[in-house]
Amino acid sequence: MKWTDVQDIAIELSEAHPEVDPRYVNFVDLRGWVLALDDFDDDPAHCGEKVLEAIQAAWIDEAD
C-alpha cells in the first residue's frame, strides 16, 4: 500500500486497532500505525497532514 491508498489503509487500521476510536487518534500515532502495517510500502517522507486527515476520515467512516 501507498499513502494514496487511503481506503485500504483505513480498513487495515480498523482491523489492526479495533479497540481504538479513530476520532481521537493524534497524527503522530496515526502515522506510526500506518508505517507499521505489514502491507504498507511507501516513503515516510511523502506523508503530510492532508494525507493523515484523509486516512482518519476514511477510518471514521469504516468504523461507523
C-alpha positions in Angstrom: 0.0 0.0 0.0 1.0 3.6 -0.6 -0.1 6.8 1.1 -2.7 7.3 -1.7 -4.4 4.0 -0.8 -6.5 5.8 1.9 -9.4 3.4 1.9 -7.2 0.3 2.1 -5.2 1.9 4.9 -8.4 2.7 6.8 -9.6 -0.9 6.6 -6.2 -2.3 7.7 -6.1 0.2 10.7 -9.7 -0.8 11.7 -8.7 -4.4 11.7 -5.3 -3.8 13.5 -6.8 -1.5 16.2 -10.4 -2.5 16.7 -10.4 -1.0 20.2 -9.5 2.5 19.0 -11.9 5.3 18.3 -10.3 6.9 15.2 -11.9 10.3 16.1 -9.4 10.6 19.0 -6.2 9.4 17.3 -3.5 12.0 17.0 -1.5 12.3 13.8 1.8 11.2 15.4 0.2 7.8 16.4 -1.7 7.5 13.2 1.4 8.0 11.1 3.2 5.4 13.2 0.5 2.9 12.9 0.3 3.3 9.1 4.0 2.8 8.8 3.8 -0.3 11.0 1.2 -2.0 8.7 2.6 -5.2 7.1 1.4 -4.3 3.6 2.5 -0.6 3.7 5.4 0.2 1.5 5.9 3.9 0.8 8.3 6.6 1.6 7.5 8.0 5.1 8.5 11.5 3.9 5.6 11.5 1.4 3.1 11.9 4.2 1.6 15.2 5.2 -1.3 16.5 7.3 -3.8 16.3 4.4 -3.0 12.6 3.8 -3.4 11.8 7.5 -6.7 13.7 7.6 -8.0 11.7 4.7 -6.9 8.4 6.3 -8.5 9.4 9.6 -11.8 10.4 7.9 -11.8 7.1 6.0 -11.2 5.2 9.2 -14.0 7.0 10.9 -16.3 6.1 8.0 -15.1 2.5 8.3 -15.8 2.4 12.0 -19.4 3.7 11.6 
